[in-house]
Amino acid sequence: MERSGSFCRALPILFGFFVMGFCDICGISSDYAQEAFGWSNTMTGFIPSLVFVWFLFFSIPIGIKMNKWGRKNTVLVSMSITIVGMILPLIAYNSVTCMIAYALLGIGNAILQVSLNPLLSNVVTDSKLLTSSLTAGQVVKACSSLAGPYIVLFAVNYFGHGNTHYWFYCFPILGAITLISGLWLAITPIPHENNAQNTNSDSITSTLQLLRDKKILLLFLGIFFVVGVDVSTNFLSSKVMMIRYNWIKSEAGIAPQIYFLSRTIGALLGAFLMTRITEIKYFKFNILCCIVALLLLAFINQESINLICIGGVGFLASCIFPIIYSMAVQHRPDKANQISGLMITAVAGGGAITPIIGAAIDHTGIVGGILVILICVLYLTYCAFGIKIK
């Protein structure tokens, strides 16, 4: 009965991970925004920054405030901000309100990522199941990322009858889903965390001082680079097919779809396997295979092999984020809230890799861009084999 109750309480939290995946919609929706508002490529490229930059500014402060607000209340605050942002384009549809909507989506998502991961530990008390539960959350998030393009397409076809200028109706759809998620969580009784941290001593400075712990610093950089691998592979995938094989844009769109689908399957399989084998063994095996996939992608010019390798990176890297996050919390469980804020701050670093990849492609070709991702994976290999957590 106790396990059944924990499972029921975990369901609305896991559904919250679907809302967490909404940030990935900025990729495809920005193409429609560019067409609707006549934005330049430079302006369009600013849209993902509007979404992800808030992780840098909000993650640590929210990790501190969460000690006073409570994890569940913090999640509900994040969803409220997201809902407000998603209805703005309906009130006044123009480029400014859409940009504000993206910003509020990013702010809500940053707060959500800080608070939702530790909230899951309120109902999943078995440490052996925590990593697999966090990975199950990543499965739900991956499904959301996979559904994003279809949500935009539905908005265009259903509300606009094929007119792409009605793309912005994807925002209220996301808002409605967020509202359902928030109401479900609000009515679900969640055990309040037993906060052993001294909130009076919590500050941005004290959180940053956690980086003095060598293992926390290394794992922080691990989150930085694993998000970099995720964002960069998605960014690079269609370019590989267009540059190497002259695929048109609509054809090359299959590459990121394969990436997201493979990431979803990998997260689902990982959640199952990590209940049977240790997370670190799974980490080591996957990261070595990921190196092989990237080397094949870099030096084998064959369409099907390249698509398989793109999917392979998504599959193999899908569980690394929750593993590294879990390692950090297990290392300093007394600072779980602050570590959550600190680790989610590193999500902002994912956007720092793509400009380097763009420069590498301009100067050395597509292989140079792939090798930048490989460098990130090599650091993750060090995390897998070089960091020991008791």
C-alpha positions in Angstrom: 0.0 0.0 0.0 2.9 2.4 0.8 4.5 1.8 -2.5 1.2 2.3 -4.3 0.7 5.6 -2.5 4.2 6.7 -3.4 3.6 5.8 -7.0 0.4 7.8 -7.2 2.1 10.8 -5.6 4.9 10.5 -8.0 2.7 10.7 -11.1 1.9 14.4 -11.1 5.6 15.1 -10.4 6.6 13.0 -13.4 4.0 14.8 -15.5 5.7 18.0 -14.6 8.7 16.8 -16.6 6.5 17.0 -19.7 6.2 20.8 -19.0 10.0 20.9 -18.5 10.4 19.7 -22.1 8.6 22.7 -23.5 11.9 24.7 -23.7 12.9 22.6 -26.6 10.1 24.0 -28.7 12.0 27.2 -29.2 14.0 25.5 -32.0 11.2 24.7 -34.5 8.8 27.6 -33.4 11.6 30.2 -34.0 11.6 29.2 -37.7 7.9 30.1 -37.9 8.5 33.3 -35.9 11.2 34.3 -38.3 8.8 34.0 -41.2 6.0 35.8 -39.5 8.0 38.8 -38.3 10.6 38.9 -41.0 13.4 38.5 -38.5 17.0 38.0 -39.6 18.9 34.8 -38.8 20.8 36.7 -36.1 17.5 37.8 -34.4 16.1 34.4 -34.7 19.2 32.9 -33.1 18.5 35.1 -30.1 15.3 33.1 -29.3 17.0 30.1 -27.7 19.1 32.6 -25.7 15.9 34.1 -24.4 14.8 30.7 -23.1 18.1 29.4 -21.7 19.8 32.4 -20.3 17.6 32.5 -17.2 19.1 29.3 -15.9 22.2 31.3 -15.2 20.4 34.0 -13.2 17.6 32.1 -11.4 18.9 28.6 -10.6 21.0 29.4 -7.5 18.7 32.1 -6.0 15.7 29.8 -6.5 17.6 26.9 -5.0 18.1 29.1 -1.9 14.5 30.4 -1.8 13.2 26.8 -2.2 14.3 26.1 1.4 11.7 28.7 2.6 9.0 28.2 0.0 9.1 24.4 -0.1 9.7 22.3 -3.2 6.1 21.8 -4.2 5.2 25.5 -3.8 8.3 26.4 -5.9 7.1 24.1 -8.7 3.7 25.7 -8.6 5.3 29.1 -8.9 7.2 28.0 -12.0 4.1 26.7 -13.7 2.2 29.9 -12.9 4.9 32.0 -14.6 4.8 29.7 -17.6 1.0 30.0 -17.9 1.2 33.8 -17.8 3.8 33.8 -20.6 1.8 31.4 -22.8 -1.4 33.5 -22.8 0.4 36.8 -23.7 0.5 36.3 -27.5 -3.3 35.7 -27.4 -3.8 39.1 -25.7 -1.6 41.0 -28.1 0.1 39.2 -30.9 3.3 40.9 -32.0 7.1 40.3 -31.9 7.5 41.9 -28.5 4.8 39.8 -26.7 6.2 36.6 -28.4 9.7 37.4 -27.2 8.3 38.0 -23.7 6.5 34.7 -23.9 9.8 32.9 -24.7 11.4 34.7 -21.8 8.7 33.7 -19.3 8.8 30.2 -20.7 12.5 30.1 -20.0 12.1 31.7 -16.5 9.4 29.2 -15.6 11.5 26.3 -17.0 14.6 27.4 -15.0 12.6 27.4 -11.8 10.9 24.2 -12.6 14.2 22.3 -13.3 15.6 23.5 -10.0 12.6 22.4 -7.9 11.1 19.4 -9.7 14.1 17.1 -9.5 14.4 17.4 -5.7 10.6 17.2 -5.2 10.7 13.7 -6.7 12.9 12.7 -3.8 10.1 13.6 -1.4 8.1 10.7 -2.6 10.9 8.3 -3.8 12.7 7.6 -0.6 14.6 4.5 -1.8 18.0 5.8 -2.9 18.4 2.9 -5.3 15.2 3.9 -7.1 16.0 7.7 -7.1 18.2 7.6 -10.2 15.9 5.4 -12.2 13.0 7.7 -11.1 14.9 10.8 -12.2 15.6 9.0 -15.5 11.9 8.2 -15.9 11.4 11.9 -15.6 13.8 12.4 -18.4 11.8 9.9 -20.5 8.7 12.1 -20.0 10.8 15.2 -20.8 12.1 13.6 -23.9 8.6 12.7 -25.0 7.7 16.4 -24.6 10.7 17.4 -26.8 9.6 14.9 -29.4 6.0 16.2 -29.3 7.1 19.8 -29.7 7.2 20.0 -33.5 3.8 18.2 -33.7 2.2 20.7 -31.3 3.4 23.6 -33.5 2.1 21.7 -36.6 -1.2 21.1 -34.9 -1.6 24.8 -34.0 -0.9 25.8 -37.6 -3.2 23.2 -39.2 -6.1 23.3 -36.6 -6.3 27.0 -35.7 -4.7 28.5 -38.8 -6.0 25.9 -41.4 -2.5 25.6 -42.8 -1.6 29.3 -42.4 1.8 29.4 -40.7 1.1 32.9 -39.3 -1.0 31.1 -36.7 2.0 29.2 -35.3 1.7 31.2 -32.0 -1.3 29.2 -31.0 1.2 26.6 -29.8 1.7 28.9 -26.8 -1.8 28.6 -25.3 -1.7 24.8 -26.0 1.5 24.6 -23.9 -0.2 26.9 -21.3 -3.3 24.6 -21.1 -1.0 21.5 -20.5 0.9 23.4 -17.9 -2.4 24.4 -16.1 -3.5 20.7 -16.0 -0.1 19.7 -14.6 -0.2 22.4 -11.9 -3.7 21.6 -10.8 -2.9 17.9 -10.6 0.1 18.6 -8.5 -1.7 21.1 -6.3 -4.4 18.7 -5.2 -1.9 15.8 -4.7 -0.7 15.5 -1.1 3.1 15.5 -1.2 5.2 14.9 2.0 7.0 18.1 2.9 10.8 17.7 2.9 12.6 17.4 6.2 14.9 20.4 5.6 18.0 19.9 7.6 19.8 22.8 6.0 20.2 26.1 7.9 18.4 28.5 5.7 19.9 31.5 7.6 23.3 30.5 6.2 22.1 30.0 2.7 23.2 32.6 0.2 24.4 32.8 -3.4 28.0 33.0 -2.0 27.5 29.9 0.1 26.1 28.0 -2.8 29.0 29.0 -5.1 31.3 27.9 -2.3 30.1 24.4 -2.9 32.3 24.5 -6.1 35.3 24.5 -3.7 34.4 20.8 -3.3 36.4 19.3 -6.2 33.8 16.6 -6.9 31.0 19.1 -7.0 33.0 21.3 -9.4 33.8 18.4 -11.7 30.1 17.2 -11.7 29.0 20.8 -12.3 31.2 20.9 -15.4 29.8 17.5 -16.3 26.2 19.0 -16.4 27.6 21.9 -18.5 29.1 19.5 -21.1 26.3 16.9 -21.2 23.8 19.7 -21.9 26.3 21.0 -24.5 26.3 17.6 -26.2 22.5 17.5 -26.2 21.9 21.0 -27.6 24.8 20.7 -30.0 23.9 17.4 -31.5 20.4 18.6 -32.1 21.8 21.8 -33.6 24.3 19.9 -35.8 22.2 16.9 -37.0 20.4 18.6 -39.8 23.5 20.5 -40.9 25.4 17.2 -41.4 22.8 16.0 -43.9 22.5 19.3 -45.7 26.2 20.0 -46.0 27.4 16.4 -46.8 24.5 15.2 -49.0 22.8 18.4 -50.2 19.5 17.5 -48.5 16.9 20.3 -48.5 15.7 21.8 -45.2 12.5 19.8 -45.1 14.4 16.5 -45.7 17.1 17.3 -43.2 14.5 17.8 -40.5 14.3 14.0 -40.1 17.8 14.1 -38.4 16.7 16.0 -35.3 13.6 13.9 -35.1 15.7 10.7 -35.1 17.8 12.3 -32.4 14.8 13.1 -30.1 13.2 9.7 -30.7 16.4 7.9 -29.9 16.9 10.0 -26.8 13.4 9.1 -25.6 14.0 5.4 -26.1 17.4 5.6 -24.4 15.9 7.4 -21.4 13.1 4.8 -21.1 15.5 1.8 -21.4 17.9 3.5 -19.0 15.2 3.9 -16.4 14.6 0.2 -16.6 18.2 -1.0 -16.7 19.4 1.2 -13.8 17.1 -0.7 -11.5 19.2 -3.8 -12.2 22.7 -2.5 -12.7 24.7 0.3 -11.0 24.3 3.7 -12.6 28.1 4.2 -12.8 28.5 1.0 -14.9 25.8 2.2 -17.2 27.4 5.6 -17.5 30.8 4.1 -18.4 29.5 1.7 -21.0 27.3 4.4 -22.7 30.0 7.1 -22.8 32.5 4.8 -24.5 29.9 3.8 -27.1 29.1 7.5 -27.6 32.8 8.2 -28.5 32.6 5.4 -31.1 29.4 6.9 -32.5 30.9 10.4 -32.9 34.1 9.1 -34.5 31.9 7.2 -37.1 29.8 10.3 -37.6 33.0 12.4 -38.2 34.8 10.2 -40.6 32.3 7.9 -42.4 30.4 9.7 -45.2 27.4 7.5 -45.6 23.8 8.7 -45.2 22.3 5.8 -43.2 25.4 5.4 -41.0 25.3 9.1 -40.2 21.6 9.0 -39.2 22.3 6.0 -37.1 25.2 7.7 -35.3 23.1 10.8 -34.7 20.4 8.6 -33.1 23.1 6.7 -31.3 24.4 9.9 -29.6 20.9 10.7 -28.5 20.3 7.2 -27.2 23.6 6.9 -25.4 23.7 10.3 -23.8 20.0 10.3 -22.7 20.7 9.1 -19.1 23.9 11.0 -18.3 22.2 14.1 -17.0 20.2 12.3 -14.2 23.2 10.2 -13.4 25.5 13.1 -12.8 22.8 15.0 -10.9 22.3 12.0 -8.7 26.0 11.6 -8.1 26.2 15.2 -6.9 23.2 14.8 -4.5 24.6 11.6 -3.2 27.9 13.2 -2.5 26.4 16.1 -0.5 22.8 15.1 0.5 22.8 17.8 3.2 22.9 20.4 0.5 20.4 18.9 -1.9 18.5 22.1 -2.6 21.5 24.3 -3.2 23.2 21.6 -5.3 20.0 21.4 -7.4 20.2 25.2 -8.1 24.0 25.0 -8.8 23.7 22.1 -11.2 20.8 23.6 -13.1 22.8 26.8 -13.5 25.1 24.7 -15.7 22.2 24.1 -18.1 22.8 27.7 -19.4 26.2 26.5 -20.6 24.6 24.3 -23.2 24.1 27.3 -25.4 27.8 28.2 -25.1 28.9 25.2 -27.2 26.8 25.9 -30.4 28.7 29.1 -31.3 32.0 27.2 -31.1 30.5 24.6 -33.3 29.4 27.2 -35.8 32.8 28.7 -35.9 34.4 25.3 -36.3 32.2 24.5 -39.2 33.0 27.8 -40.9 36.8 27.2 -40.6 37.2 23.4 -40.8 33.9 22.0 -42.1 31.4 19.7 -40.6 34.0 17.4 -39.1 35.3 20.2 -37.0 31.9 20.7 -35.5 31.5 17.0 -34.7 35.0 17.0 -33.0 33.8 19.9 -30.7 31.1 17.6 -29.4 33.6 14.8 -29.1 35.7 17.0 -26.8 32.7 17.4 -24.6 32.1 13.7 -24.5 35.8 13.1 -23.6 35.3 15.2 -20.5 32.2 13.2 -19.6 34.4 10.1 -20.0 36.6 11.5 -17.3 33.5 12.0 -15.1 32.5 8.4 -15.6 35.9 6.8 -14.8 37.6 9.5 -12.6 35.0 10.6 -10.1 34.3 8.2 -7.2 31.1 8.8 -5.1 30.7 6.8 -1.9 
